[in-house]
Amino acid sequence: MSKFAPLALFTAITLVAGCDEINGERDAALVGAAIGCAAGYTLVNGRCVEGAIAGGVAGAVSQR
């Protein structure tokens, strides 16, 4: 695991903690993408983009 993974995970947690309320699909998609990027990079050997796409879609769909 590289030095980027802990930074990505910290950034994702900070983004989620900074959201006092999520208004709409766009905000949920952005938070989902940040978390998905960190998860993809950490859990699936550097697959940040794929994780961000999956997390963004999941976040947008969950707001409907």
Secondary structure, 3 states (H helix, E strand, C coil): CCCHHHHHHHHHHHHHHHCCCCCHHHHHHHHHHHHHHHHHHHHCCCCHHHHHHHHHHHHHHHCC
